Amino acid sequence: MLLELRIVILVIIVILAVFFISMLRRRKLELKYCLVWIFGLLGMAVFCAFPMLLRALSDLLGVTTSVNTLFLVCIAFLAFICVSLTVAVSRLSDKLKKLTQNVAIKEFEEEKGKE
């Protein structure tokens, strides 16, 4: 990989890290989700700074080209994010259902008490 391209990619990674940290500071993003993105960016920075690690990972996995390994790692990272967000949405959905049921019960008890 050309040195200029690696520098551009590293600059983009730093910009994205600053973006995620600023979202965390403005409370637009929770810490646990921000950390996932920061660690993902850190992994990309390591592979960008040391491309021989990507080649070694390609050899270890038996992938012919390092670009395919990079795509595989990116797809796995995005799949991890999708699964973690699905779990978070599922938990929030359960909490919302319980909260709605509790509010309905309390309103019913208040109406019953007024009669």
DAKA-V285246 format. One record per residue. RES is the residue in one small letter. OMEGA is omega in degrees with one decimal (* if undefined). Layout:
res=RES omega=OMEGA
res=RES omega=OMEGA
//
This chain:
res=m omega=-179.5
res=l omega=-179.1
res=l omega=-179.6
res=e omega=179.1
res=l omega=178.4
res=r omega=178.4
res=i omega=179.1
res=v omega=179.1
res=i omega=178.7
res=l omega=176.8
res=v omega=178.0
res=i omega=178.3
res=i omega=178.6
res=v omega=178.8
res=i omega=178.6
res=l omega=178.1
res=a omega=177.3
res=v omega=178.3
res=f omega=-179.1
res=f omega=178.6
res=i omega=178.0
res=s omega=175.4
res=m omega=177.1
res=l omega=-179.3
res=r omega=178.6
res=r omega=179.4
res=r omega=174.4
res=k omega=-176.8
res=l omega=179.0
res=e omega=-176.0
res=l omega=-176.2
res=k omega=177.9
res=y omega=178.0
res=c omega=179.9
res=l omega=177.7
res=v omega=-179.6
res=w omega=-179.9
res=i omega=178.4
res=f omega=174.8
res=g omega=177.1
res=l omega=178.1
res=l omega=176.3
res=g omega=177.1
res=m omega=179.6
res=a omega=178.8
res=v omega=178.8
res=f omega=179.6
res=c omega=-178.4
res=a omega=-178.8
res=f omega=-176.5
res=p omega=178.7
res=m omega=174.5
res=l omega=177.6
res=l omega=176.7
res=r omega=178.7
res=a omega=177.1
res=l omega=177.0
res=s omega=178.3
res=d omega=-179.7
res=l omega=-179.4
res=l omega=-179.7
res=g omega=177.8
res=v omega=-172.5
res=t omega=-179.0
res=t omega=-178.2
res=s omega=177.8
res=v omega=177.8
res=n omega=176.2
res=t omega=177.8
res=l omega=176.3
res=f omega=179.0
res=l omega=179.1
res=v omega=179.5
res=c omega=178.6
res=i omega=178.4
res=a omega=178.4
res=f omega=179.3
res=l omega=176.3
res=a omega=176.9
res=f omega=179.2
res=i omega=179.0
res=c omega=179.7
res=v omega=-179.1
res=s omega=177.7
res=l omega=176.2
res=t omega=177.3
res=v omega=-179.7
res=a omega=179.3
res=v omega=179.0
res=s omega=178.1
res=r omega=179.5
res=l omega=177.8
res=s omega=177.1
res=d omega=179.1
res=k omega=179.2
res=l omega=178.9
res=k omega=178.9
res=k omega=179.4
res=l omega=178.4
res=t omega=178.6
res=q omega=178.8
res=n omega=178.5
res=v omega=179.0
res=a omega=178.7
res=i omega=180.0
res=k omega=177.5
res=e omega=178.7
res=f omega=179.4
res=e omega=177.9
res=e omega=178.7
res=e omega=-179.5
res=k omega=178.8
res=g omega=-179.9
res=k omega=-176.3
res=e omega=*
//
